[in-house]
């Protein structure tokens, strides 16, 4: 079969690899019908995730059809249409019992496209299939549900819920890429007073408006801190969400948040950021971090199926799987191509 294979920083190829097989009785093999590229994949290609080694098939998001299951699998069967979650869960360790699946101690967590071969392939082996896949409701398209493999629950859990967004809040989202837009969409479910998007790309700020941002700021020509203070009586944001993964955006969030507010970091960082405790120690600020756990996926599936949220709007570019290299080029040049999410299908 063909797969998108990592060969070290800056190196990847769409090439022939062996088809996956059942290795453990809790596995399933899934035919990948639709797959996407994540910003985390770009971080891997930059060398930000050294645990990903030469020869690894990338990808941790897919919709597909179950082809084969191990002898212990009970919840899915061949022919089932499923969402393959970015997070794998053993279902029985301490953290899985606390619904902290991203921290799974039993061989799960973020392993697809990281520690084992991932979903950017024609077929993928999914460990712990009973607890790591989700049945797709009737009437929900592949594109809609694919956005729940990662960005939907990541924005909702790590940004909105960790940030403790509440009615009447001023929420500032720094970074209007797919994760930031997911945060904006999720925040609107909690009736904030206003959502402010901050980004250097005007095209992404325009997208933020479409996803529900009330105010947009380009910090290359505007003072984000002063604008947010002017909107909040001089206090700052109740919640500031970092959705880029670079030091400057994290530090900006800590400057934007009000005393007693929350900074929720959702970005993937490849290097250190300065924590300005000389300013923050007196401000009673909460800072949260987190890898998505996907405990919210069943709830978000219901919202998609009932048309309360529209995730298909994330998809801006579509490709055949054999065009994976071109899809990466388009997604990695999002500032020029206006790409939000790309989808590849058979």
N, C-alpha and C positions, 0 to 999 in steps of 0.2 A: 504494500500500500504506500501511498505518499503521505508525508508529514513535513511540518515546518520544524527544522532541526537547528538548535543553537550550537555554534562552533566557537564560542568565545566572544568577548566584547566586540560588537560591531559586525559579527559574522553570523549569518544564518543561511539556510538553503531549503528549498522545497524539493525533497528527495525521497528515494525509495528506502523504506525501513520494514522490518518484519511486522506482520499483523499481531496485535495483542492476543493473548490467550488467558484463560482462567488460571490464576496462580493460587488463589485461596477460595475456600468454599463460600465465602461471603462476597465474592467478586461478581460483576456483570461486565460483559463486553457490549458496548453501545456503538451502533453505526451513527456517525456524526452527520446530521442533516443540515444543521446551521451552526456556525461558529463565529466568534468575533475576536478582535484584538483589544487588549487592555493597556492602559497606560503603564501598568506594572510590567508588561512585556517589554515596553520601551526602556524602563529602568533596568531590566535584566540585560538588555542589549548594550546599555551604557556601562555595564559592569558593576551596577549598584547592588546586585544580589549574588555574592560569590558562591553561595550554596548551589547555584545552578551551574552544572558542569557540561563540558563539551559532549555533544551527542544527545542532549536532552531534547525531546519533543516539547515545544512550548504550548501554552494555552491552558486556561482553567475555566472556560465558559463554553457551554454547548447545549444544544437541543438535539435529541436523537431518538433512535429506535433501538430497543433492547434486542440483541441478537442471541445472546447466550447468558445463562446465569449459573452460579455455583450451586452446589447441593443444599446449602444452608439458606439461600435467599428465599424469602417468603412474600415480600410485598410487591415485587416486580417480576414480570415474566416476559419471555420472548414475544415481540410484537408490540409491547407497551411503548407509548410515546412519552418521553421523560425529559425533564430539565436536569442537567448535570450541574450540580452546585460547585462553585469555586472552592468550597470548604468541604472536606471529607470528615465524617464523624464515625468513630467506633461505636458510639452510643452508650458506652458502659463505664468509661473512666470518670474520675472525679470531675473534670471540667465539662465533659459531655452531660453529666447529670445536672450540672448547673447551667446548661444551655450555653456554655462558653466553648462552642465547637471549634472555634479557631485555635484554641489552646489544647486540643485533644492530645492525650498522652498515650493513646492506644494505637497509634499508627496513622492518625488522621491529621486534621488541621489543613493548612494550605500545603498540599503535596502535589497536586496536578500541575504539571508544567514547572515544577519547582524541585521536588525531590524524586518524583517519578514522572514518566512520560505523560504528556497532557493531551489536550483536546484539539489542537490545531493539526488534525489528521483525519483520515477517512474513517478510522475506528479508534476507540479508546477503551482501556480497561478501567473500570470504576470500582475501587475497593469499597467495602461496607455499603453495598448497593442499596440495602433496605433503608439506611439512614442518611444516604448521601445523594439520593435522587428524589425528584418530586414529580408526581403524576400531573400531566398538563390538562387543565379543564377543557371541556368541549368548547369550541368556538373561539379559543385563544390562539392567535397566530404564532408561528415559530419566532418571528421577529420580536413580538411583544414579550413573550416569556423568556427569550434569550437575555433580555436586559435585566432579568431577575437572577441571572447566574452570579452576578457580582455587583454592578454599579447600583442597582436598585436597593438591595439590602445594605450595601456599604454606605451610601449616602444617608439612608434612613437611620441605621443603627449607630454608625460611628460619628456621623454629623449631627443629625436631629435629636436622637434619643440620648446619646452621650452628652450633647450640648444642653439638654434639658430645656428645649424650646417650649415655651408656654404662650397661651393667648396674650396678645398685647405686647409681645417682645419685639425689640428691634434685633433682627438677625442679619449679620454681615457674613457673606460667603466670599472668601478670597480665593479666586480661581474658578472660572466659569467653563471648565471642561466638563466631561461627562459626569464625574463625581460631584463637582460643584453644582451642576444642573440638577442632579438627583437630590442633593441636599435642598435646593430651592423648592423642588416639587414636594418633597417630604415635609419641609417646614410649613408649607401652605396648608397642610392638613390640620395644623394646630392654631390657625387663625392669628398669626403674628400681626403686630401693627404695621410692620413694613419689613421687606426683605431687600437688602442692599447687596449687589454683586460688584466685585472688584476684579478687574482683569486688564492686562496690557493690550489685549487684542479686541478691537472694536467689533469684529465679527462674533466673537464669543459673548460680548456684552449684549449684542442684538439678540443672540440666542437666549441669553438669560432673561431678557424681557419676555420672550415667547414662553418661557417656562414659569413666569410669575414674578420675576424681580420687579420691585416698585421703583427702585433707584439703581442706576448703574454708574460706576466710577472707573475712569481710566487713570491710574496713578502716575502715568508718564506725563500727564498734563493737568492733573487735579490733585489736591491734598485730601487724601481719603480720610485721615484722622479729623481734620477740620470739618469736612462735610458731615461725617457721622456725628460729631459733637453738636453741630448745628441742628441736626435732626432729633437730638436726644436731650436737649436742655443742658448741653455741656458735659454730659456724663459719659457717653460712649455706648457701645453695643451691649445688649444683654448677653448675646451669644455671638462669638466670632469663630467661624469654621475655616480651618486651613485645608485647602483642597488642591494644592499644587505639589508639595513635597520638596521645596527649596527653602534655605534658611531665611531669605528675605520675606517670604510670605508668612512664615511662622512668626517672625519677629514683628511683622506688621499687625498680625492678629493680636499679639499681646499689647500693642499700642492702641488698638481699636477698642478693646474690651473695657467696660465700665468697672468700677470697684464692685466686688461681689458677683461679677459676671463669670462666664465660662468660655474658655478657649477649647474647642474640640478639634484635635488634629486628625484629619482623614487622609492626608497626603502620605505618599511613600517616600521616605527620606534616605538618600544615599550618603549623607554626610552630616556632621554636627551643625546645630544651630545655636546661637547665643541666647541664653535665658537671662533676661535683664532683671535679675532679682533686686538690683538696686532701686528699681521702680516698682516691681511687683510685690515685694515682701509685705508692703503695708496695705495693699489693695484688696486682700481677701479674694483673690482670683483662683478659680479652679481650672486646672489644665487636664484634659483627658486625652488619652491615646487609645488606639485599638486596632486590631485586625477584625474584619467583619466575622461574625459568628453565624450568620444566616438563620438565626432563630425567628426572624421576622418574615422569612420567605412565604410561609403559608398565609399570613395576613396579607402580604402584598399580592399574592396570587389571587386572593379573593377580590381585592381592589381592582386588579386588572380585569378579571372576569366580569365584574359588575360595571366596568367602564368608569370607575371613579378616578382612575389615573390612566394616562395615555403614555405608555412607554415606547410605542412604535415611533414616536416623533424623534427619538434619539438617532434613528438610523438615517444617515445622510448619503451613504455610498454602499453599493452592492456589487459583489464579485462572485465569479465561480472559484471553486477551491484551487484550481490550477493557476489562478491569478494571485496567489497569496503574496508573492514578492511585490507586485504592484500595489496590493492592498496595504502592505506595510509602508510603502513609500507615501501613499496618500495619507494614511493615518498619522505617520510621524511628521508630516508637514502640515499639520492641521491649521496653523496660522495662515497658510497660503491656500489650502484646499477647502477650508471651512468644514472639515470633517469633524463630526461628533463621534459617531460609532459606525464602523464598517461591518457588514455582514457578508459572510461567504457561505455559499450553499453548493450542494452537489449539482 
